[in-house]
Amino acid sequence: MNIMVWDMHVHLDFMQNAAEVVQEAESLGLGMFGVTVTPQGYEQITRSLPDSGNIRLAAGLHPWWIADGRCTHWDAERTAAWI
């Protein structure tokens, strides 16, 4: 399969229709780098998305969420465990 890669990242863990977005991207031959906002988002999205050759998922922790206190050093340690 030929896959076009666009310079982007996407927070699939924030999308109610993430599986549809992945399927549509695959049908268009688009590749995506999906970075989560929290470690909980990573756990959820890796369980809920179908296997796809066009999507790469990464555990992330958004700096805004650290700055405003929604995420703590425990979340950072959980995220680092997947890196």
N, C-alpha and C positions, 0 to 999 in steps of 0.2 A: 504494500500500500504506500502511495506517495502522501506524505503529510507536510502541509505548509505550516511553518512555525511563525507566529506573530510575536513581536516584542511586547509582551503583556504578562500580567499576573492577575488572577481572579480569585476572589474569596467565595468559593463554592459553598462553604459552610454557612454563608448568609442567605443562600438562595433556597426558596421553597421548591423550586423545580430544577435542582442541580442535575439530576439524572437526565432530564430532557435537554438541558444545555449541553451536557457531555455528548449525548447522542446526536444532537444537531451539529455540533462541532465536528464530530467524527464523520458525519455524512458529507460535510463540506471539505473534509480533509484538513481541518485546522488542529493544531496542537496547542495545548494550554499548560501553564504551570499554575496549579492551584495551591495557594498558600493560605492556611487557616489563620484565624484571628486569635484563637485560644487553643489550648491542648484538648479541651473538651470537644471543640469543633473538629479537630483532627480525628479524634476517636470516632465521632459520629459519621463524618463524611467517608472515612475509609470503610466503615461497615455498610453504608447505604448505597455507594456508587457501584455500578457494574464495572467489571474489568474492562479497561479500554487502553488501547495502545497509544492513544493520542493525548492522554492526560497524565501529568506527573503531579503527585501530591506531596506537599511538604508541611511539616508541623511548624506553625508560626505563632508568634505572640506579638500582637500589635503594640507598638510603643505608646500610642495614645492610651491604651487600656492599662498599661503599667503606670503611666504618668498620673492618671486620674484615680488609681487605686482599685479599679475593677479586677485587676490581676496582680498577684503577689509574687514574691520570690519562689514560692512553691510551684506556681504555674511555670515560671522560667525553668526551674529544675525539671519539671515534667517534660517540657518542650525540648530541652537539651538532651534528654534521654533518647529521643528519636533521631537526633542528628548524627 
